[in-house]
Amino acid sequence: MTDSIMNARMYSVTPAVEALWRSLLEHVTAEAGVALAYVPYPAPQPLETLWARSDLGCVFMCGYPVALQLAAVVPIAAPVPHASWAAGRPVYRSDLIVREDAPYRTLEDTFGGRAGWTVEHSHSGFNAFRHHLLAYRTDLRPKLYGSMTPNLVTARAILDAVRDGRIDVGPLDAYWHVL
């Protein structure tokens, strides 16, 4: 009998990757002797609702809601990205992406274009991007982008919006990006 649930949506970059995460979580919890049931929780359902569940046992979660105490959770691990920038450490990074064929070579080149973000409780999908842009705002340039597309919800939606040309630049959780 299970009393708690687990979910890997945050880093389920494709259905196949979610199946791998599910298999890993089921293996780890079985080895630990902890009975957790995997509960699918696809987008656009809000992650904050998942994270607030009283039966939450194990999920991948952004550190921003943890830091803001938006969810009563105890972090037990952090991913170590298999990327040179991580240097074998569980470090945070947010990537800003553009289309490969775009004329942009610097962040400033994207100014005046179209940007997008995921949700306000996401550090990598919103807050880090917003904070980074503050350094570029001036009295002469109070608005950096011609349009801003809010609430794209997921990293996948940011990637798709850049690919489809609906936005020119958007933020991705770098661990999600590596996956």
The 8 nearest C-alpha neighbors of each residue, nearest first, counted from 0:
[[1, 2, 34, 35, 36, 3, 33, 4],
 [2, 0, 34, 35, 3, 36, 4, 33],
 [1, 3, 54, 0, 35, 4, 34, 36],
 [4, 2, 54, 56, 35, 55, 1, 36],
 [3, 5, 36, 35, 56, 55, 37, 54],
 [4, 6, 57, 37, 58, 56, 36, 35],
 [5, 7, 58, 37, 38, 8, 39, 57],
 [8, 6, 59, 9, 58, 10, 11, 20],
 [9, 7, 11, 10, 6, 40, 41, 17],
 [8, 10, 7, 59, 11, 60, 12, 61],
 [11, 9, 8, 12, 175, 7, 59, 17],
 [12, 10, 17, 8, 16, 13, 9, 7],
 [11, 13, 10, 16, 178, 175, 155, 14],
 [14, 12, 16, 15, 11, 17, 10, 18],
 [13, 15, 17, 16, 18, 11, 12, 19],
 [16, 14, 18, 13, 17, 19, 11, 12],
 [15, 17, 19, 13, 18, 11, 14, 12],
 [16, 18, 11, 14, 20, 19, 15, 21],
 [19, 17, 21, 15, 16, 20, 22, 14],
 [18, 20, 16, 22, 17, 21, 23, 15],
 [21, 19, 17, 23, 22, 18, 24, 16],
 [22, 20, 18, 24, 19, 23, 17, 25],
 [21, 23, 19, 25, 20, 24, 26, 18],
 [22, 24, 20, 26, 21, 25, 27, 19],
 [25, 23, 21, 27, 26, 22, 28, 20],
 [24, 26, 22, 28, 23, 27, 29, 21],
 [27, 25, 23, 29, 24, 28, 22, 30],
 [28, 26, 30, 24, 29, 25, 31, 23],
 [27, 29, 31, 33, 25, 30, 26, 32],
 [28, 30, 32, 26, 31, 27, 25, 33],
 [31, 29, 27, 28, 32, 26, 33, 25],
 [32, 30, 28, 29, 33, 27, 26, 34],
 [33, 31, 29, 30, 28, 34, 27, 35],
 [34, 32, 28, 31, 29, 35, 30, 1],
 [33, 35, 1, 32, 28, 36, 29, 0],
 [36, 34, 4, 3, 1, 5, 33, 37],
 [37, 35, 4, 5, 38, 1, 3, 34],
 [36, 38, 5, 4, 6, 35, 39, 21],
 [37, 39, 6, 5, 36, 4, 40, 7],
 [40, 38, 41, 6, 37, 8, 7, 5],
 [39, 41, 38, 8, 42, 44, 6, 49],
 [42, 40, 39, 44, 43, 8, 45, 46],
 [43, 41, 44, 40, 45, 153, 152, 8],
 [42, 44, 45, 41, 152, 153, 46, 40],
 [43, 45, 42, 41, 46, 40, 48, 49],
 [46, 44, 47, 48, 43, 49, 42, 152],
 [45, 47, 49, 48, 50, 44, 9, 42],
 [46, 48, 50, 49, 45, 51, 70, 69],
 [49, 47, 51, 46, 50, 45, 52, 44],
 [48, 50, 46, 47, 51, 52, 45, 55],
 [49, 51, 47, 48, 52, 46, 70, 55],
 [50, 52, 48, 49, 70, 47, 53, 71],
 [53, 51, 55, 54, 49, 50, 48, 47],
 [52, 54, 55, 51, 3, 50, 56, 71],
 [55, 53, 3, 52, 4, 56, 2, 51],
 [56, 54, 4, 52, 3, 53, 57, 5],
 [55, 57, 3, 4, 5, 54, 35, 58],
 [58, 56, 5, 55, 6, 4, 59, 35],
 [59, 57, 6, 5, 7, 60, 56, 55],
 [58, 60, 7, 9, 10, 6, 61, 57],
 [59, 61, 58, 62, 9, 50, 64, 65],
 [60, 62, 63, 64, 121, 59, 122, 65],
 [61, 63, 65, 64, 66, 60, 122, 121],
 [62, 64, 66, 65, 122, 61, 67, 121],
 [65, 63, 69, 67, 66, 62, 68, 120],
 [64, 66, 68, 62, 63, 67, 70, 69],
 [67, 65, 63, 68, 64, 62, 69, 70],
 [66, 68, 64, 65, 69, 63, 70, 62],
 [69, 67, 65, 70, 66, 64, 71, 72],
 [68, 70, 64, 67, 65, 71, 66, 51],
 [71, 69, 68, 51, 72, 50, 65, 64],
 [70, 72, 68, 69, 73, 51, 65, 50],
 [73, 71, 70, 74, 65, 50, 68, 55],
 [72, 74, 75, 71, 65, 70, 76, 57],
 [75, 73, 76, 72, 77, 65, 62, 60],
 [74, 76, 73, 77, 57, 72, 58, 59],
 [77, 75, 74, 78, 89, 59, 79, 73],
 [76, 78, 89, 79, 75, 74, 90, 59],
 [79, 77, 89, 80, 76, 174, 90, 88],
 [78, 80, 89, 88, 87, 81, 77, 90],
 [81, 79, 82, 174, 78, 85, 89, 87],
 [80, 82, 79, 83, 85, 87, 177, 86],
 [83, 81, 80, 84, 85, 86, 177, 87],
 [82, 84, 86, 85, 81, 87, 80, 88],
 [85, 83, 82, 86, 87, 80, 81, 90],
 [84, 86, 88, 83, 87, 82, 90, 80],
 [87, 85, 83, 88, 84, 82, 81, 80],
 [86, 88, 85, 79, 89, 81, 80, 83],
 [89, 87, 85, 79, 86, 90, 80, 78],
 [90, 88, 79, 78, 77, 80, 85, 91],
 [91, 89, 88, 85, 92, 79, 80, 78],
 [90, 92, 89, 93, 173, 174, 85, 172],
 [93, 91, 173, 94, 90, 172, 123, 174],
 [92, 94, 172, 173, 123, 171, 170, 95],
 [95, 93, 171, 173, 170, 96, 172, 92],
 [96, 94, 170, 169, 171, 168, 93, 97],
 [95, 97, 168, 169, 94, 170, 98, 171],
 [96, 98, 168, 167, 161, 99, 101, 95],
 [99, 97, 101, 100, 162, 161, 96, 167],
 [98, 100, 101, 97, 102, 96, 162, 103],
 [99, 101, 98, 102, 97, 103, 162, 104],
 [102, 100, 98, 103, 99, 97, 167, 104],
 [101, 103, 100, 104, 108, 99, 98, 109],
 [104, 102, 108, 101, 105, 109, 106, 97],
 [103, 105, 108, 102, 106, 101, 107, 109],
 [106, 104, 108, 107, 103, 109, 102, 110],
 [105, 107, 108, 109, 104, 110, 103, 95],
 [106, 108, 109, 105, 110, 103, 135, 104],
 [107, 109, 103, 105, 106, 110, 104, 102],
 [110, 108, 107, 106, 112, 103, 111, 167],
 [111, 109, 144, 143, 107, 112, 108, 106],
 [110, 112, 144, 145, 143, 109, 113, 146],
 [113, 111, 145, 144, 110, 109, 167, 114],
 [112, 114, 166, 146, 167, 147, 144, 145],
 [115, 113, 147, 168, 166, 169, 167, 148],
 [116, 114, 148, 169, 147, 149, 166, 168],
 [115, 117, 149, 125, 124, 151, 150, 169],
 [116, 118, 152, 151, 150, 124, 153, 125],
 [119, 117, 150, 152, 120, 121, 125, 116],
 [118, 120, 121, 125, 126, 117, 122, 150],
 [119, 121, 118, 64, 122, 63, 125, 126],
 [122, 120, 124, 119, 125, 118, 123, 63],
 [121, 123, 126, 127, 63, 125, 124, 120],
 [124, 122, 172, 93, 127, 121, 125, 171],
 [123, 125, 117, 121, 170, 116, 122, 171],
 [126, 124, 116, 128, 122, 121, 119, 123],
 [125, 127, 122, 129, 128, 130, 121, 123],
 [128, 126, 130, 122, 129, 123, 125, 131],
 [129, 127, 131, 126, 125, 130, 132, 170],
 [130, 128, 126, 132, 127, 131, 125, 133],
 [129, 131, 127, 133, 132, 128, 126, 134],
 [132, 130, 128, 133, 129, 127, 134, 135],
 [131, 133, 129, 134, 135, 130, 128, 136],
 [134, 132, 130, 135, 136, 131, 129, 137],
 [133, 135, 132, 136, 131, 130, 137, 129],
 [136, 134, 133, 132, 137, 143, 131, 140],
 [137, 135, 141, 133, 140, 134, 143, 132],
 [136, 138, 140, 139, 141, 135, 134, 142],
 [137, 139, 140, 141, 136, 142, 135, 143],
 [138, 140, 137, 141, 136, 142, 143, 135],
 [139, 141, 137, 138, 142, 136, 143, 135],
 [142, 140, 136, 137, 138, 139, 143, 135],
 [143, 141, 140, 144, 136, 145, 111, 137],
 [144, 142, 110, 111, 140, 141, 136, 145],
 [145, 143, 111, 110, 112, 146, 113, 142],
 [144, 146, 111, 112, 113, 143, 147, 110],
 [147, 145, 113, 144, 114, 148, 112, 111],
 [146, 148, 114, 115, 113, 149, 144, 145],
 [149, 147, 115, 114, 116, 146, 150, 151],
 [150, 148, 116, 115, 151, 147, 117, 118],
 [149, 151, 117, 152, 118, 116, 148, 119],
 [150, 152, 117, 156, 149, 153, 116, 157],
 [153, 151, 117, 150, 118, 43, 156, 154],
 [154, 152, 156, 155, 117, 151, 157, 42],
 [153, 155, 157, 156, 171, 158, 117, 124],
 [154, 156, 158, 153, 157, 159, 12, 160],
 [155, 157, 159, 153, 154, 158, 151, 160],
 [158, 156, 154, 160, 155, 159, 169, 161],
 [157, 159, 155, 161, 156, 160, 162, 154],
 [158, 160, 162, 156, 161, 157, 163, 155],
 [161, 159, 165, 157, 163, 162, 158, 166],
 [162, 160, 164, 166, 158, 159, 163, 167],
 [161, 163, 159, 160, 164, 98, 158, 165],
 [164, 162, 160, 161, 165, 159, 166, 158],
 [163, 165, 161, 166, 162, 160, 167, 98],
 [166, 164, 160, 163, 161, 167, 113, 162],
 [167, 165, 113, 161, 114, 164, 160, 168],
 [166, 168, 113, 114, 161, 97, 112, 164],
 [169, 167, 97, 114, 96, 166, 161, 95],
 [168, 170, 115, 95, 96, 114, 157, 116],
 [171, 169, 95, 124, 94, 96, 128, 93],
 [172, 170, 94, 93, 154, 124, 173, 123],
 [171, 173, 93, 123, 175, 174, 176, 94],
 [172, 174, 176, 93, 92, 175, 94, 171],
 [175, 173, 177, 176, 172, 80, 178, 92],
 [176, 174, 178, 172, 173, 177, 10, 12],
 [175, 177, 173, 174, 178, 172, 171, 94],
 [178, 176, 174, 175, 173, 80, 82, 81],
 [177, 175, 176, 174, 12, 10, 16, 11]]
